[in-house]
């Protein structure tokens, strides 16, 4: 006799993802994306300030990076899942309905990086330093964004009887709510909560990059490369659990192949690129200038062991001012010193 396994407990899914505030629909999916962007900007601002950047310069970068990222994420989804938008039964207008879900992280990061690069060039802000600063905030934004998939009852995994299985409803994407029969939502089943797995993985990435960057003070974009490597590892195993429609290449989902390729590229970059952690200064007019910084070791000291990591080098003008403040004894040699040394040498010879 077949034994049907039922979960001891399950995580409930929301039955609604849209609330109408008069004529304005409040969509949980969009709200999660906005909250993620806010969190990423706040974290990145703190990290950029610690490297000498002007307060909230990240907002000037975000003005370019966010629209580019959203467009890129949507394009990646439409290109890799064209059935719903082109050909028989498809509608090109649906490509603009991002509130119904469908943003590809790969396209979002690639296009968002392009937008950030343009902004950094305009601001005079080092792009690699900005990428390293965002390497902690970006996975936090992704974690918050994954809650939008939960509200949309989408991107779940295989059926499971585990206690943390996710109860999923038959979903009406057009109206943003579960399909109901006799006032009750129609349950599709209990599945792996892949949204939760990826959410927790992204939080772990943020903590790991933050701790490792504090210890080793990565520069030249290496902290961002570390984030990419960690994310692709997690995305690979999460993709193995997902059962939503996806294109397969050589028996494996397209996103798995993308994870492998992107991981390899990030690993090569991380191993080959070296350099100190960048720091900048800015004047009262807001002009940003790059300053040198010695590479720091695991103990936080610089390579020569004489200065704290992140300390800015002393300019010639500052050295002159310091010497003047120390007084003439610190800057002028003692005229009697050579004579004293000569007399000491004569005395030693006579002895």
N, C-alpha and C positions, 0 to 999 in steps of 0.2 A: 504494500500500500504506500502510495506517495505521501510524504509528510510535507505539508505546506509550512514554511518558516515565516513567522510574522515577527516584526521588530518589537522589542520590549518597549521602545519609545521612539519618537521621531521628532525632528525639527519641523515645526509648521511653516508653511509658506504664506505670504500675504495673499489675501483674496482680491486686493485692489492695489493698483500701482498708480492710479490717477485720481485726484480729487479736484472737483470743479469749484473754484472760488469766483462765483459769478460767471462771467464769460471767459475767465482765464483758467485753463487747466494746469494744476500743479502736478507735475510728473516726478515720481520718486527717482526714476532713472536719471533724469536731467539734474535733479537736486543733488544726487550722490556725486555726479561728475563735478558740479560746481563746488561742493564741499571739499572734494579731493583737491581741486585746483587751489582753493584757499589754503588748505593745510600745506600743500607743497610750497606755495609762495612764502608762507610764514617760516617754515623750516629752512628753506633756501636763503631767505633774507638773513636769518641768524648766522648761517654759515658764511655767507658772503661778507657780512660785517666783520666777522672774526678775521677775515683776510684783507681788510682795509677798504672794502667797497662802500660806496655811499648807501645810507639807509634806504631801503625799499627800491633800489635800482632794479630788483628782480621784477617789479611791476612793469617797468619799461621793456624788459625782455619778454614777459608773459603776454604783453599786447600783441607781439608777433608770434610767439611760440604756440600759444593756445589755439588761435584760429587755424594756423598751419597744421597743428596736431590733430584737431578734430576733422578737418578736411582729409588729411592723409589717412586717418584711421577709417573713415567711412569709405574712401576709395579702395583701400586694401580689402575691406569686407565685400564691397560690391564686385570687385574684380575676381576675388577668390570664391565668391558664392553668387554667380551671375544668374542662376535659375529664376530667382524671384524678381529680377529686374529686366531681363532681356528675353526675347523669344516668346513662344506660345505660353500663355498664362502669366507672363511677367508684366511688370509695370515700371517704367523708368521713373515715374513720379515717386515711387516708394523709396528710391535711393535718397531722397531728401528727408525722409521721415526717420531721423536718427533717434527720436524719442521712443520708437518701437524696438530699439536695440540694434546691435550690429556695428560695433566699432572694433577694428583690428589693431591691437596694440603695436604690431610691427610697423604698420603704416603711420600710426600716431607718433611713435618715437622718431622715425626717420624724418617725417615732414616737420614735426615739432623741433627737431634739431636744426633743420634748415632755417626755420623761422628764428630760432634763438641765435643762430650764427649771424643772420642779417642784423638782428638787434645789437648783438655784441660789437659788430663792425661799426655800426653807427654810433655806439656809445664809447668806443675805445676800451671796452671791457674784454679781457682775455677769454676766449671761448672755452678753452680747456679748463680754466679755473671755474667758470660758470657750470660746466658739465659736472665737474667734481662736486661742486656745492649742491647741485640738484640731485645727486646720486642717493641721498637719504630721503629727500622729500618726495621724489617720484614714486618709489614703491609704496609710500604711505598713501599717496593719491590713488594708486592702483587698488590698494586694499579697500579704501572707501568706495571707489567706483564699483567694485565687485558686489557691493550691497545692492546696486541697481539691478544686477542680474537676478538676485534673490527676489526683489520686488516684481520683476517681470516673469518669474517662474521659468527661467531659461538657463541653458548651459549646465545642466545637471549631468551626472554620470550614470553608471550602470545601476540596475536594481540591487538593493542590498537589504539585509535584515539586521544590520548593525544598529546599536542604540542611537547613533547620531545620524541615521538616515533622514533624508529630506522628503517630506510629503509634498508632492507636486500636483498642481491642479491643471485641468484642461483650460488653456488660456486663450482669451480673446484679445489679441494684440491691438486690434483696432480701437477697442473701448478701454483697454488697460485694466481688465478684470477677469476673474475666473468665470467660466461658463457654469451656470447654475441650472439645476433641475429640481423643481418643487422647493425652491428657496435654498437649496444646499449646493455647495460647489462640487463639481465632478472631479473626483480624485483619479489621477493617472496611475499613481503608485508611489512607492518609497524608493528613493535613489540616493546615490552618493552625492553629498553636497559639495561638488567640485568648486563652487563659488567660495565656500568656506575654506576649503583646502588652500586655494590660491590666496585668499585674503590673509590667512595665517602665515603662509610662506612669505608673502610680501612684507608683512610686519617683521618677520625674522630677518629678511634681507636688509631692511632699514636699520635694524639694531646692529647687525653684523658689519655693515659698511661703516656705520658711525663709529663703532668701537675700533675697528681695524684702521680707519683713517686717523683717529686720534693717536693711535700707537705708532703708525708708520708714516703718517703725513704724506699721503700720496699726492703727486702732482702730475701735470701734463695729461690729464684725463684718465688716469689709472683707476681712480675711485669709481668713475662711471663705468669703466670696463669691468671692474669687479662686480658692480651691480648687474650688468648685462649677463655676465657668466652665471651668477647665482639665480637670476630670474629664469634664464633659459633651462637650467637644470630642473627647476620646479615646474615650469610650464610643460616640459617634456613628459613627466610622469602624470601630471594632471590630464594632459591630452589623451593618455592611454586609457583613462577612465571615462571620458566623455563619449556620449552616444548621439549627439546632435549631428545633423547632416554635415559632411565635410568631404572635400576631394581627397582621394588617396593616390599616392605615388609609390609604386613598388610595394604595395601592401601596407603602407603606413600613411597616417594622416599628414596633410600638407604642413600643418603647423609643427609637427614633429621634425620634419626635414628642415623647416625654417629655424627651429630651435638649435639643431645640430650645426647648421651653417653659421648662424649668428654667434653661437658659443665659441666655435673655432676661431672666428675673426676676432672676437673680444680677447680670447686667450693669447693669440699671437700679438695683439697690440699690448696687452698687459706685460708680456714677457720681454718684448723688444724695446718698448719706450721707457726711458728713464729721465729723471730730472727732478729738481726741487719743487716743492709746493709753491705755487705762485702767490704773491701778495701785491696789492696795489695801494696807491695813495690817491687822494683827490683834493683839489684846491677849492677855494671858496666859490669859484665859478662852476664847479661840478666836473671839471676836466679830470679824467682818470689817467693815471700813469702807472706803469708796471715798475715794481722795485724788486731787487734781488732778494733771495732767501736761500740760506744754506739747507741742504737736505738733512733731515733729522733721522736719528737712529731710533731703535726701539725704546731707549730710555728717555726720549724726548729732547736730548741734547743735540746740538748741531754736529756736523762732521768733524770739526776741529775741537769740539768740546769746550769752546770758550763762550758761546752765546746761547741763549735760550732759543728754541725753535720758534720761528715766526718773528724774531726780533729784527727790526729794520737796520741795515748797515748805517754807520755814522758817516755823514757827509763831511767834506773838507771844511765847509763853513761852520758846521757844528763842532768839529774838532778844535777850530780856532777859538770859538767862543768859550769852549770848556777850558782851553789852556789859559785864556785871558782871565777867566774867573779863578783859576788856581793860583794866580799871582806870578810875579817875576821869577821866583825861585823855581817854579815848575817848568818855565820855558827858557831860562837863560842859564848857561853853564857857570859854575863858580870859577872866577879867574884865578884864585889861589890853588885850585885843585891840582893842576899839573905840577906846580912847585912842590906841594905837599907830597905828591906821589914820588917826585924825584928825590926829595930829602929822605923819604922812607927807603928808597932803593939804595942810596949811598950808605945809610946806616946799616942796612942789612949786609952790604958788601964789606964794611969795616969790621963788623962783628965776625 
